[in-house]
Amino acid sequence: MKAPSLVVVVALMLVATAASAAELPVSRVVLFSTGVGYVEHRGKVDGNAAMVLSCRTEQMNDILKSLVLQDLGGGSIEAVTYEAEDPLPRILGSFSIPLADDPSLGELARRLRGSEVLIRAGSETVRGTILGVEERERRVDDEILTYQVINLLTDSGIVGIAVPEVQSLQMVDEKLNEELRLALAAIAASRNVAKRDLHLSFKGSGQREVSVGYLLATPVWKTSYRLVVQDEDKLFLQGWAIVENTTDHDWQGVSMALVSGQPVSFRQNLYQPLYTHRPEVPVSVPGTILPPTYEGELGDIQRLARRERAEEIAQQSAARPPGMAGMAARPETVAAEEAAGAFGGGLFRGRGVSAAAAGAEVGELFQYAITQPVTIGRQQSAMIPIVNQELEGEKVSLFSETVHQSHPINGLRLVNTTGLHLAGGAITVFDGGIYAGDALLESLRPEEERFIGYAVDLGVEVDVERASTEKQMTLSVDTGVLIATIRQAKTITYTLKSRTDEPRQVIVQTAKLTDWELVKPEEPAEETANQYRFVVELGPRAAEELVVATTHPVTQTVALLDADADKINFYLQSTVISDEVKAGLQEIVRRRAEIAGVTQQIAARQARLDEIGTEQERIRKNMRELNRNSELYNKYVGKLTAQEDEFDRVRAERDTLQERHNQLTTELNEYVRGLNLV
């Protein structure tokens, strides 16, 4: 028979004095819209009690991160124990008998060398100490068989027992027997990866109440609504919460709350043991020094902040009544009693549907506290009524090009007068006793307004035309920088045509662009962060036009020192340029032309100097081939003399012009930098 694991043995020993998991039924469930749920078990224990909380392996990390144990009768809570998720080879490596490689009987005997054993072979039982295991051969007919022999040291000498003849092998040392049982139990437990047990222990005297609470990954609870359009635009709303119990426990008459919001929630691997690398340090002997380590010190401010935070948490914990951490103890009870009279009317009067939830703010979240006990079997789902009352609203037609290019959408303007925070969800709309369409509702706080759309309004057609223009508005100069302001304009013309005999109120929605100013109409009927809304009253078979005009100023800057003549001439032709700015730009053009003229003169002088230099080089080359007393040689000498005189004169003119150029450039720079014109 396979030996039980140590954990199973311990659990069986505790059953006699422990409350089982069934004695702590699920009493409370809080589901969050972020995909986690708080499950609380509550029941009575007597004296010292121990119990086992079973869960799936994938739930262990969430339970280890959030488990809350409370002994509400003055008892104490001891350590929670569970099987570690260590790799099997590492677990087996901790035992003195290695079993990780599935050894044969002969190999197991070899590993037990030096141990005292009892071996039964045939009708004899031999007691002795294992000396070792050897390989032997035996001829059977024409074949040679190899087999193992266990050699034992007995009182009568060394005895060899063939392994195939061994019927049983028993270790005399009970500690070795226990090691073998534990190793085998670890192998058996490694196959059961679906379930894990946490062993809980409550220590105290007398009968008292205890609770066990934890967070688990749960399906996101969802909402769906039915909205009935009654006479005179009266609206009636029925809301349902869709809840799934995917846990391994039945929820039988539990207290339930549904919380909307976005609390931060994450997963962390707390179940699997983590090992860090440790460096090998030599044994300390005289003359060697161990490697030092230093721990950082907290500064005074950090240390004070940490102490104040610890005191604050301690005060909050002392003041908080028993219940889920961070939540008031059952605020839904008072809210439910106060609101009981308001939640009686059925969606369809007399049909027996009533809201089963009361709303309450919980910090930054909103909670639907279910006012009646809820029963949902494991792996089952349920629909729970949470809203059942009238609310304010009116019919409208909503037009937005992003929804439909040529028709508005039949919709409703809702005002949340229910007093509840309406979580986002699907709405099925009934109008005139028949299905009218589906809509989506985003999260809606009390007294907040919101539009919903549920069908295309084919009775109204909308034609959209767009136009855009640019107009130069102003020109100015500020410390040598030309500033041009251009006003861009966009116009959208909506032409609405009615094809029905009924009047319509159409709300036209258009995008609100950043930094664009609305100029027509002067004000919208409504404005959101990203949209303008305008109301158009459309008579039967009538046509109306809505013009939406927006403008946007664009500023262009030009550094006049770097601008070329064409760009300056472009702004000189502007119709909005002032006389002062025009005169300033013309002066810049004049000065630049003057500088350009001097530049041309400098270039002409430099070209002449280069020409003289080339000619002189040619003459000197020819003179080297002539007799110094020849007539041609003397002619070249005279020509070189004349060219030298011209070279000096032209170079002086060039240098003078360069000085003039530098002076004009400096004056232009000073003039431009000093310009401030409007």
Sequence and secondary structure as in RCSB ss.txt:
>XXXX:A:sequence
MKAPSLVVVVALMLVATAASAAELPVSRVVLFSTGVGYVEHRGKVDGNAAMVLSCRTEQMNDILKSLVLQDLGGG
SIEAVTYEAEDPLPRILGSFSIPLADDPSLGELARRLRGSEVLIRAGSETVRGTILGVEERERRVDDEILTYQVI
NLLTDSGIVGIAVPEVQSLQMVDEKLNEELRLALAAIAASRNVAKRDLHLSFKGSGQREVSVGYLLATPVWKTSY
RLVVQDEDKLFLQGWAIVENTTDHDWQGVSMALVSGQPVSFRQNLYQPLYTHRPEVPVSVPGTILPPTYEGELGD
IQRLARRERAEEIAQQSAARPPGMAGMAARPETVAAEEAAGAFGGGLFRGRGVSAAAAGAEVGELFQYAITQPVT
IGRQQSAMIPIVNQELEGEKVSLFSETVHQSHPINGLRLVNTTGLHLAGGAITVFDGGIYAGDALLESLRPEEER
FIGYAVDLGVEVDVERASTEKQMTLSVDTGVLIATIRQAKTITYTLKSRTDEPRQVIVQTAKLTDWELVKPEEPA
EETANQYRFVVELGPRAAEELVVATTHPVTQTVALLDADADKINFYLQSTVISDEVKAGLQEIVRRRAEIAGVTQ
QIAARQARLDEIGTEQERIRKNMRELNRNSELYNKYVGKLTAQEDEFDRVRAERDTLQERHNQLTTELNEYVRGL
NLV
>XXXX:A:secstr
     HHHHHHHHHHTTS  GGGS EEEEEEETTSEEEEEEEEEEESSEEEEEEEEGGGHHHHHHH EEEETTS 
EE   EE     HHHHHHTSSS  TT   HHHHHHHTTT EEEEEETTEEEEEEEEEEEEEEEEETTEEEEEEEE
EEEETTEEEEEEGGGEEEEEES HHHHHHHHHHHHHHHHHH  SEEEEEEEEE SSEEEEEEEEEEE    EEEE
EEEE GGG EEEEEEEEEEE SSS EEEEEEEEEES         SS             TT            H
HHHHHHHHHHHHHHHHHHHS SSSTTS S THHHHHHHHGGGS   SSTTS     EEEEEETTEEEEEESS EE
E TTEEEEEEEEEEEEEEEEEEEE TTT SS  EEEEEEE  SSS B  EEEEEEETTEEEEEEEE  B TT EE
EEEEEE TTEEEEEEEEEEEEEEEEEEETTEEEEEEEEEEEEEEEEEE SSS EEEEEEEE  TT EEEESSS S
EE SSEEEEEEEE TT EEEEEEEEEEEEEEEEETTT  HHHHHHHHT TT  HHHHHHHHHHHHHHHHHHHHHH
HHHHHHHHHHHHHHHHHHHHHHHTTS TTSHHHHHHHHHHHHHHHHHHHHHHHHHHHHHHHHHHHHHHHHHHHT 
EE 
